[in-house]
Amino acid sequence: REYVAPSTPTEQKLAELWSKFLQVEQIGIHDNFFEIGGHSLLATQLIASVQLEFQVELSLRELFEKTTIAELAMAIEAAERIETPQIQRRERAGAVKRR
């Protein structure tokens, strides 16, 4: 299979993550995760990292069904974003003021 470089920011970040977990320097967008050294334990770790990095909800099954960077990037683009709650400081009634 001919190497096709990542071209979108999502593909580029996925390639970096895959490279980190698989310890493979050059990963093309059509390389199959499992054919280049991936296995179920790495898949679990990768999905957790993908969820944190992209703030999306993806299941482990997604990686088993979408085994290339190109396919997974499309799934990430279509995935529902995880809402990160905004933490706001509030004054409590009767709170002791700092000096």
Short mmCIF file of the C-alpha atoms (twelve columns), coordinates in Angstrom:
data_MODEL
# 
_entry.id   MODEL 
# 
loop_
_atom_site.group_PDB 
_atom_site.id 
_atom_site.type_symbol 
_atom_site.label_atom_id 
_atom_site.label_alt_id 
_atom_site.label_comp_id 
_atom_site.label_asym_id 
_atom_site.label_seq_id 
_atom_site.Cartn_x 
_atom_site.Cartn_y 
_atom_site.Cartn_z 
_atom_site.pdbx_PDB_model_num 
ATOM 1  C CA . ARG A 1  0.000   0.000  0.000  1 
ATOM 2  C CA . GLU A 2  1.278   3.422  -0.918 1 
ATOM 3  C CA . TYR A 3  1.978   5.907  1.876  1 
ATOM 4  C CA . VAL A 4  -0.517  8.774  2.024  1 
ATOM 5  C CA . ALA A 5  0.424   11.516 4.482  1 
ATOM 6  C CA . PRO A 6  -2.103  13.039 6.886  1 
ATOM 7  C CA . SER A 7  -3.517  16.241 5.410  1 
ATOM 8  C CA . THR A 8  -6.038  17.591 7.931  1 
ATOM 9  C CA . PRO A 9  -5.330  18.688 11.515 1 
ATOM 10 C CA . THR A 10 -7.400  15.743 12.776 1 
ATOM 11 C CA . GLU A 11 -5.460  13.257 10.650 1 
ATOM 12 C CA . GLN A 12 -2.157  14.809 11.721 1 
ATOM 13 C CA . LYS A 13 -2.983  14.562 15.435 1 
ATOM 14 C CA . LEU A 14 -4.228  10.984 15.011 1 
ATOM 15 C CA . ALA A 15 -0.999  10.062 13.227 1 
ATOM 16 C CA . GLU A 16 0.983   11.493 16.151 1 
ATOM 17 C CA . LEU A 17 -1.061  9.485  18.655 1 
ATOM 18 C CA . TRP A 18 -0.803  6.275  16.625 1 
ATOM 19 C CA . SER A 19 2.938   6.793  16.246 1 
ATOM 20 C CA . LYS A 20 3.293   7.214  20.008 1 
ATOM 21 C CA . PHE A 21 1.306   4.077  20.869 1 
ATOM 22 C CA . LEU A 22 2.562   1.861  18.047 1 
ATOM 23 C CA . GLN A 23 6.136   3.168  18.100 1 
ATOM 24 C CA . VAL A 24 6.050   3.474  14.311 1 
ATOM 25 C CA . GLU A 25 7.571   6.624  12.880 1 
ATOM 26 C CA . GLN A 26 5.655   7.094  9.620  1 
ATOM 27 C CA . ILE A 27 1.971   6.203  9.541  1 
ATOM 28 C CA . GLY A 28 -0.195  6.868  6.506  1 
ATOM 29 C CA . ILE A 29 -3.902  7.613  6.654  1 
ATOM 30 C CA . HIS A 30 -4.761  4.279  5.007  1 
ATOM 31 C CA . ASP A 31 -2.592  2.097  7.259  1 
ATOM 32 C CA . ASN A 32 -4.628  -0.387 9.294  1 
ATOM 33 C CA . PHE A 33 -4.119  0.003  13.061 1 
ATOM 34 C CA . PHE A 34 -4.118  -3.745 13.657 1 
ATOM 35 C CA . GLU A 35 -1.915  -4.605 10.682 1 
ATOM 36 C CA . ILE A 36 0.866   -2.268 11.822 1 
ATOM 37 C CA . GLY A 37 1.082   -3.602 15.371 1 
ATOM 38 C CA . GLY A 38 -2.080  -2.525 17.156 1 
ATOM 39 C CA . HIS A 39 -3.941  -4.862 19.492 1 
ATOM 40 C CA . SER A 40 -6.896  -4.613 21.869 1 
ATOM 41 C CA . LEU A 41 -4.948  -3.217 24.844 1 
ATOM 42 C CA . LEU A 42 -3.344  -0.510 22.701 1 
ATOM 43 C CA . ALA A 43 -6.742  0.194  21.144 1 
ATOM 44 C CA . THR A 44 -8.207  0.837  24.605 1 
ATOM 45 C CA . GLN A 45 -5.385  3.223  25.481 1 
ATOM 46 C CA . LEU A 46 -5.579  4.972  22.112 1 
ATOM 47 C CA . ILE A 47 -9.353  5.555  22.324 1 
ATOM 48 C CA . ALA A 48 -8.934  7.079  25.798 1 
ATOM 49 C CA . SER A 49 -6.288  9.450  24.412 1 
ATOM 50 C CA . VAL A 50 -8.426  10.295 21.377 1 
ATOM 51 C CA . GLN A 51 -11.361 11.147 23.633 1 
ATOM 52 C CA . LEU A 52 -9.210  13.481 25.728 1 
ATOM 53 C CA . GLU A 53 -7.390  15.067 22.800 1 
ATOM 54 C CA . PHE A 54 -10.453 15.728 20.643 1 
ATOM 55 C CA . GLN A 55 -13.054 16.039 23.429 1 
ATOM 56 C CA . VAL A 56 -15.339 13.539 21.709 1 
ATOM 57 C CA . GLU A 57 -17.291 10.494 22.787 1 
ATOM 58 C CA . LEU A 58 -16.008 7.445  20.886 1 
ATOM 59 C CA . SER A 59 -16.394 3.805  21.751 1 
ATOM 60 C CA . LEU A 60 -13.700 1.165  21.495 1 
ATOM 61 C CA . ARG A 61 -15.873 -0.466 18.861 1 
ATOM 62 C CA . GLU A 62 -15.320 2.586  16.623 1 
ATOM 63 C CA . LEU A 63 -11.619 1.716  16.332 1 
ATOM 64 C CA . PHE A 64 -12.397 -1.913 15.557 1 
ATOM 65 C CA . GLU A 65 -14.746 -0.759 12.778 1 
ATOM 66 C CA . LYS A 66 -12.724 2.231  11.549 1 
ATOM 67 C CA . THR A 67 -9.194  0.888  11.497 1 
ATOM 68 C CA . THR A 68 -7.445  3.613  9.497  1 
ATOM 69 C CA . ILE A 69 -6.632  7.215  10.344 1 
ATOM 70 C CA . ALA A 70 -8.787  8.382  7.431  1 
ATOM 71 C CA . GLU A 71 -11.830 6.471  8.714  1 
ATOM 72 C CA . LEU A 72 -11.306 7.400  12.356 1 
ATOM 73 C CA . ALA A 73 -10.789 11.075 11.479 1 
ATOM 74 C CA . MET A 74 -14.201 11.121 9.783  1 
ATOM 75 C CA . ALA A 75 -15.745 9.484  12.860 1 
ATOM 76 C CA . ILE A 76 -14.147 12.115 15.098 1 
ATOM 77 C CA . GLU A 77 -15.446 14.936 12.900 1 
ATOM 78 C CA . ALA A 78 -18.948 13.437 13.119 1 
ATOM 79 C CA . ALA A 79 -18.763 12.565 16.838 1 
ATOM 80 C CA . GLU A 80 -20.594 14.421 19.532 1 
ATOM 81 C CA . ARG A 81 -18.363 16.774 21.453 1 
ATOM 82 C CA . ILE A 82 -18.068 16.272 25.189 1 
ATOM 83 C CA . GLU A 83 -19.168 19.365 27.028 1 
ATOM 84 C CA . THR A 84 -16.460 20.394 29.457 1 
ATOM 85 C CA . PRO A 85 -18.119 22.144 32.372 1 
ATOM 86 C CA . GLN A 86 -16.943 25.654 33.073 1 
ATOM 87 C CA . ILE A 87 -15.888 26.078 36.681 1 
ATOM 88 C CA . GLN A 88 -16.727 29.473 38.058 1 
ATOM 89 C CA . ARG A 89 -15.691 30.932 41.361 1 
ATOM 90 C CA . ARG A 90 -18.550 31.987 43.611 1 
ATOM 91 C CA . GLU A 91 -18.516 33.751 46.901 1 
ATOM 92 C CA . ARG A 92 -20.108 31.751 49.658 1 
ATOM 93 C CA . ALA A 93 -22.467 33.392 52.106 1 
ATOM 94 C CA . GLY A 94 -20.618 34.068 55.337 1 
ATOM 95 C CA . ALA A 95 -17.267 33.213 53.777 1 
ATOM 96 C CA . VAL A 96 -14.169 34.435 55.565 1 
ATOM 97 C CA . LYS A 97 -12.353 36.995 53.489 1 
ATOM 98 C CA . ARG A 98 -8.615  36.501 53.047 1 
ATOM 99 C CA . ARG A 99 -6.258  39.259 54.070 1 
# 
